């Protein structure tokens, strides 16, 4: 298991994407937990767990963050508490 807590927050977007891509490649047989405020950085992951005001929500990929079930207009709304009922 690999846990990264805001490990890429000081990187520019292109470098962050490259680092996360390498992690996916090198750790494909491991559980990887990435704690981040950069929701867009999660686009390559199959399962995303969101911690919000009413607890945990699990989504089955980046696209599900935009589904009507979560009432999200953009990933930024997650940071403002969007999608929680």
C-alpha positions as CSV (number, residue, x, y, z in Angstrom):
1,X,0.0,0.0,0.0
2,X,1.2,3.5,-0.9
3,X,-0.2,6.6,0.9
4,X,0.5,10.0,-0.5
5,X,-0.8,13.0,1.5
6,X,-0.7,16.1,-0.6
7,X,2.6,14.7,-2.0
8,X,2.3,16.7,-5.3
9,X,0.9,20.0,-4.0
10,X,4.1,21.9,-4.7
11,X,4.4,20.7,-8.3
12,X,3.2,22.4,-11.4
13,X,0.3,20.7,-13.2
14,X,2.4,19.0,-15.9
15,X,5.0,17.6,-13.4
16,X,2.2,16.5,-11.1
17,X,0.5,14.6,-14.0
18,X,3.8,12.9,-14.9
19,X,4.5,11.9,-11.3
20,X,1.0,10.5,-10.8
21,X,1.2,8.6,-14.1
22,X,4.5,7.0,-13.0
23,X,2.9,6.0,-9.7
24,X,0.0,4.3,-11.6
25,X,2.5,2.4,-13.8
26,X,4.9,1.4,-11.0
27,X,2.2,0.6,-8.4
28,X,-0.3,-1.1,-10.6
29,X,-0.4,-4.2,-8.3
30,X,-0.8,-2.1,-5.1
31,X,-3.4,-0.1,-3.3
32,X,-2.6,3.6,-3.7
33,X,-4.3,6.2,-1.5
34,X,-3.8,9.8,-2.7
35,X,-5.0,12.6,-0.5
36,X,-5.4,15.8,-2.6
37,X,-7.4,18.9,-3.1
38,X,-6.6,18.8,-6.9
39,X,-9.7,16.8,-8.0
40,X,-8.6,16.9,-11.6
41,X,-5.5,14.9,-10.6
42,X,-7.7,11.9,-10.0
43,X,-8.8,11.4,-13.6
44,X,-6.7,8.2,-14.0
45,X,-8.1,6.4,-11.0
46,X,-10.8,3.8,-11.0
47,X,-12.2,4.4,-7.6
48,X,-12.4,7.7,-5.7
49,X,-13.4,8.1,-2.1
50,X,-14.5,11.6,-1.2
51,X,-14.5,12.8,2.4
52,X,-17.2,15.5,2.9
53,X,-19.5,17.0,5.5
54,X,-21.8,13.9,5.6
55,X,-19.1,11.3,5.6
56,X,-17.5,9.2,2.8
57,X,-18.8,8.7,-0.7
58,X,-17.2,6.3,-3.2
59,X,-17.4,6.9,-6.9
60,X,-16.3,4.5,-9.6
61,X,-14.1,6.8,-11.6
62,X,-13.6,10.4,-12.4
63,X,-16.6,10.8,-14.7
64,X,-19.0,9.8,-12.0
65,X,-18.0,13.0,-10.1
66,X,-20.0,14.8,-12.8
67,X,-23.1,12.6,-12.7
68,X,-26.4,14.1,-11.6
69,X,-26.4,11.7,-8.6
70,X,-23.8,14.0,-7.0
71,X,-25.4,17.2,-8.3
72,X,-22.0,18.5,-9.4
73,X,-21.4,21.0,-12.1
74,X,-17.6,20.8,-11.9
75,X,-15.0,19.2,-9.7
76,X,-14.6,22.6,-8.0
77,X,-18.0,22.2,-6.4
78,X,-16.6,19.3,-4.4
79,X,-14.4,21.7,-2.6
80,X,-17.4,23.9,-1.8
81,X,-19.4,21.0,-0.4
82,X,-21.4,20.2,-3.6
83,X,-23.0,16.9,-4.1
84,X,-23.7,16.2,-0.5
85,X,-27.3,15.6,0.7
